[in-house]
């Protein structure tokens, strides 16, 4: 507390006492004294708040309060003289009355001017002393209320940003209970990393804090601003502003300019980038939603740094971003218990297992823990059990949960374009806590929304930048040829719940997406009750255990284009209603069981004449299809973690006849594949062949030369493969070969130089290859080689003949993520 604050309060109290006495006395200044007393009486509670706030004031504010203190002290002296002056001394009373009128004007001028700014500056400081707050208060109602409350000290009704900001924060604090939980190690580490970026790097003028809605971004920003080292670095000059979705840009820009430069002369259309160098200052822009808004608010002023808090990453503007991590398990339990029980631990009278199960459904998201905990406070154990079940299905447990959590999180979805929003909602069809192969996701989007590959990838990156999904890229992935082959997507379960929530608003037969949120032993009863009517969903996702023929019910899906079958069992009967999906174009079968599942009822494929893509994962295939009807539209087959069981052999299937249009075949982690069937080479339209992580593969067919249209050949991580067939050299359309981690491959074909259209070779971790064929100098289209350092010199010697060749020395990469698949 500043010393002047104390004396201002004491003097104002004494002056008020005297003015009350004067107002009851018969003298010329009676009316003026009453007015002054009334003004001081209104001002005194605020002065008391300043006295006990404990905030040390900057020099310019201290100077203003010193002057006001002197004014009040003179008022006390005048009041004492007026009280002592007799009624008959008219001249002296007249002089004191005039002095009293001047005192009234001085007090009114301060109250209606600097006092307003002082009050709001104190509110601003008090915000940083609160231990924990919510990310921000959603809802357009509050914004409309604040619009109507915009006032200014001079009464003009313009530029009252400080008051709007103060009321917005005050109402936020009123709506949500203050939590004094120390968020723990995660926040400490994040704050440390943030300090290194903001105060430790002079080359960064703007740094971001990003994360899910409700993950604690604003909490981190406020804790950062409270840090003594940060406050010392910026000499207490820290401005914290909430931008929101509908910002008043003129007010924001003037506020930033005035705070940083000490001037209000900024033109509304000028960039915040001119003027004298400022002292070190930090501008925190919280709740930023638009790149265009951000570009117009970041002050490009020497000595000024900007901290941007947003759900989005804005890589175009922010070179460095700190991502907020979710709570640890112990921290999540503590925060939940504080909201549900008013203490930091699980009460001895509570059902410990049930509490932990509910906490687990909150997925360590602070906002979810607080809202759901508060919703369950004081409820019976039966209500808790019901809530746990509803949460596991992605359903709101009560109106409060829906309003405070789901709708608040859904604001991130509302700001998306209709196309991107629809793609986001499709993510609800995948199991929770599972990496989603990007190959599947892109196929789903392409079929459902008529996107080409480039458009689908653009949607993916937009969702990633807005923290609505997480893109997981293998160290090898992401280049032109590998595309999304080594890439995966993960999503926080609360975001998945939002997708499920929005997808289930319509009646069950009219939904665009018919989704089972979690694994059940049978189909939902609601589906069975409505099975006499057609289901019009375009996307259907089913999560079950083992399903036999008798477990299915006949249903009609006239509009379904994508079907995803998630199950966990060693036996699985393909649903008979596949015959009632005439528009089906993508079929995804995912087995989550530890053992391979034996599929049956392949005869349904005879009805899927429009099928374009099949993905089979962790299944044992006796016959790939059981039909003589060609699948003329099938373009892509992916077999992942499968037992092939000779299902591709010519004796089992004539692949070129059944799949006449197949252009892409992917075989990954199929360890019973010893020899690639020669029947594959009969598929004349095949453009991409990927046989990867097949650790038993030792031989490729001799008729490889028949694949005249093949452009991409991936043989990654086939350690028993020792040679490549000479026929590969006849593939005139080939542009990319990946033989990396074929550790026993000891040489390249001598006539490799015939591949005149070959552009890239990935041969990292092929230690047995000690030399190169002389013919490689003929490959003038070859421009990119990836190899180990001890092999790179072989290619370096050829640079005189191949001047455009780029030789990339591979970094060592040790990745065990596949163990979790």
Phi, psi and omega in degrees: 000131179289147181297318181298322179305318183295312184290326175301315180297316181294317182293319180298321178297315179294319180295320178300317179301317181291321181295324177297319178295316180297323183292342178263355182264147178277099179204170184293333183264016183299312182296316180297319179298322178295319179296316181296318179300318180296318180296315182292324180297322178288329186275335189300317178300325180288322177297320177299321179296320178296320182302317188255014180285335180078012184264126174281127187270149173296167187297319184292325177288323179297321180296317180296320179291328176298316180295319180294323178298319179295321178299316180293325180295319176295324178297322178296317180297318180296319181296319179298318179295320181294322180292329182273344184283135180285160183291333184278347179277078188295317182300313182294321178296323180294317178297317179294325179296319179294319177296324180293321178296320178295321178298319180299317180296319180297318180293316179298322180297320180289317181297318184271002180237257184304330183301322179300314181293323179298315181302313185286330175295322177296319177299319179301315179293321182297332179301322184285345179272352178281134189294315185208139179228169171284163180307307174185160180269120180276166173118126182284342179299316180297319181297320179294322177297319181293325178301320181286346184261003183295117178225170179222158183300328182270003176080008184284341182080006180241145172074023181275046186296322182298318181291319177300316180297318181296314180294323180297315179290323180297318179290327176298317181290330179288324183287324187243139181291134178290133181247129183260019180290131171283112187301336170107203188298321183301315179294320180298315180294317180298320179294321178296315178297321180294321178297322179297323181283317187278310185262344185263351182232114180286340183281350180255115177264342179221130181231147182250151166243122184227159180165178178298155170299132180082010182269354177104026180296312181293324176301315178298317181298318181290320177297323178297316181291334178279343185300128183303321180296320179293315181295324177291320181299318182264011177052044178065009183264085182230124180248123182247115182236142173262124186272309178073178184283335181234072186281152170272097189296320181298315180294317179300314183294318178295321180296315179297313182297314182297322182288317184282319187257348181072031182214146177253020189269013182290130172286143186300336185252003179277146173290150179276075187211008184241158177121179181291153176301132182272161167294164181304127182213151178237127176250120179257119178254105184265145173063054179269134184242347189226137178293324180293321177296315182298317181298330181271352182253335182293118181281121178268070185236133179304134178089352183254132177240154183236134174247119186253123180251120185201159171285345184252160188266331179049058182294341179293334185247322187259117180281340180221138182222138176256119181268131182281125178271157180283168184290155171284167185300314181295321179292321179297317179296318180297314181295318179297314182297326179295323179282324186272326187236351182077019176214169189269355181231165178288125180298151181295336181275351183273159175281103187301315182296318180295317178300315180294326178294319178293317178301319180298326178290340178281347173056037172062019177270119185307314181298316179297319180298319183286315183292313182291321176301315179294325180293333183264357184298126178079005182272161181285164179296328177296319178296319178299317179298317178297318179298317179301316180296316181294321178297320180295338178265002181076022182256149177291143182272340179194174181297323180297317178299316181294317184288316188274331184252297186297315181290325179293315177296328184291347178300326177297330181278323183297333184276358180278155171292161184300322181294313181292323179297317179297321178295321177297316182296335178296337183294343178292351183277351183261153181297152178287156176056040180222140174289132181260117177300129183297331177304316179293312185299316180297319178299317179300312181296320181297319183284319185282326190241011176055043178265148168273176187298319181295319179294320179297319179292325177296319176298317180302312183291328177294316178296324179293316180294334180265014175060029177265353169201165178244127180268120180251114184247129173297151181301339182269344192271173171099357178272185188298314186276324180288338177049236182256023185297318184258021186247148181226166177233137170236159182213138177295143186296332177293323176293322176297319178300323178296316178299317178295319182298314181287333182281349185249021183283323182280170175297153193298327181281345182254002181293146176285330178233124177254105192235139168261117186291334181212171182290129176236163179281345181208175177293150180302141181299328179296323177295316184296322180293330183259010187290350178281352178243153180294145172263125187264016182292141173276331180238126179236129179231126185238130180240111181219178168267221179292136179234124175257173184303319183288346182279344182270153173243141180290123180225159183244128180232078186291339185250359187291129179248336180228128176236126178242120180252107175257129179208171178217099181189174177259353176225141180206124178262118181300138187298133179298333183289359170304331178293342181257026177238073186294338182260007184298128181240337179228126177240124180239123179240113185241118176259122181264006181283158179291327181261158177293147178257139175271120180271146174222171183074041176292350181297339180297340182295338180296339180269348187266064185288342180260005183297132181245338185212137176232132173235118177242128183230128178055050176234156176258121188254116174273319173222131180296319173218157178237066183204152174258358180278121180298137173268084192293337184262357183291122183251336191215133174233130177236123178243111187237127182054036184257157165262115187279326175054043178062019183292347179260359181293154181299329180292339182261326187201142172264090190297325182292335179274318182284327180240066186294339184250008184300126181245346181217127177233124182238122177236113188228133180055042176255091193281352176268003178278107181262321181228129178288121184300139180293341180298334179298326183288356178272354181277095189292337182266004183293125180249337182223121177237118181239112175239098190231150179054030176263092194285351177257352182296124182233351185214137174254152182294149181286338181269032180300334184298343182287343181280067188294336182261004182293129180247329182233126177234116180244121178235036185297135172057052171245084193292339180270359179281122184253332181220160172254138181295143179302333182300340177301328183291350179266001184276085189293340181269355186296132181242339186213132174234132175239110177241020184297147181060020167273080195291343180252006175286118190256352176198161175262152179303143184297326184263029180302334181297346177292343181280074187288344178261001181293129184250333186211140174232128173252110183230034178292150179055047171241075191291342183279344180280112184251350181210169180240145175298144180297335186288350185297338180294345179278349182275077184288345176277346182291122183230357183214124176236132172245122184205176177281163183298322183284354175254340186300329182294333177298322178280328178301324181294342183263002186294336176296328179268342183229073188296337182269007185283128175255123182253115181256117178276120186287142173274151177292134181226121178243109187232121179249017181298333182297340179294338180273353183280000000 
